[in-house]
Amino acid sequence: MAFEIPKQIYSGTIKPVTIGKGDKAITLGGEDSYPFYLFEGKMPHPPRIAMEVWDIDPGEEWPEPCKAPFQDVLGDPVAWAKKCVNEYGADAIALVLVSTDPNDRDASPESAAETAKKVAEAIDVPLIVYGTGNVEKDAEVLPVVAEACQDLSITLGPVQDKNYKKIGAAALAYNHTVIANTPIDVNLAKQLNILLGQLGVRDEHILVDPTTGGLGYGLEYTYSVMERDRMAALTQEDDKLQLPILNYLAHEVWKVKECKLTNEQAPELGDQAQRGILMEAITAIAMLLAGGDLLIMRHPEAVKLVKTYIQEMMG
């Protein structure tokens, strides 16, 4: 007698969200079973990878293995973004507006918007514009970016409970997608999605950012919260959680000491580049298994490893 795999019946579906425009637009979500459970349901849109680009040279903030692949374009976000797309196969670009950090350069919203527009016009893949996470400054910057890129269908984030009205209204006015960011909590994520809906932002214009911890630094907490999110969405028909998940993991992985310590400082940890690449790839795969639909990554070799994994899992 042939063995039959027991199958679970899911009553919910993750709503599809399309970012970008034209031939290279990306549709996320649409799955009606747990991640890669292709024996139980459909996963019509495979997870995708956006590559991180800073609007300034990261300098000492980035370990040397991260800077090496981009050495010729650091400080030029347009050339950097094009390199990620043309040489490293990025599905999307995540432009991080580090220059606007009020505790550092405190660049103006107009300056950030000019950079974002130049990058958006230079690439043919979707653009994600990510602020610094400072509630007040992001509320000043991202609406100006939204207006400058009004015909370019970009994605704006992080949108938080203290600034969702300003950023959400701008995204609504200029037809952009938003990234709803909450601090690793299912109920807070649901509440922010509800608030954005009440503002008028449609579900097909919302991605959920649960806040991502790196390997060994909160990954387990992020994983369990994402699991609960997916369980509620697929088995409890919670329509306010039936949205694709974005994980910005690059910064969280590469800022930890195990990635920053050089070969001379920690020879017992092995090669610095290899350990960092593997830490980023392992974190990414964990997020995929928990339900991540769009990953923001940094190192091209880690991206390559994870893309291969996705292809294998999708059959």
Buried (B, 14 or more C-beta within 10 A) or exposed (E): EEEEEEEEEBEBBBBBBBBBBEEEBBBBBBBBBBBBBEEBBEBEBBBBBBBBBBBBBBEEBBBEBBBEBBEEBBEBBBBBBBBBBEEBBBBBBBBBBBBBBEEEEEBBBEBBBBBBBBBBEBBBBBBBBBBBBBBEBBBBBBBBBBBBBBEBBBBBBBBBBEBBBBBBBBBBEBBBBBBBBBEBBBEBBBBBBEBBBEBEBEBEBBBBBBBBBBBEBBBEBBBEBBBBBBBBBBBEEBBBBBBBBBBBBBBBBBBBEBBBBEEEEBEEBEEBBEBBBBBBBBBBBBBBBBBBBBBBBBBBBBBBBBBEBBEEBEE
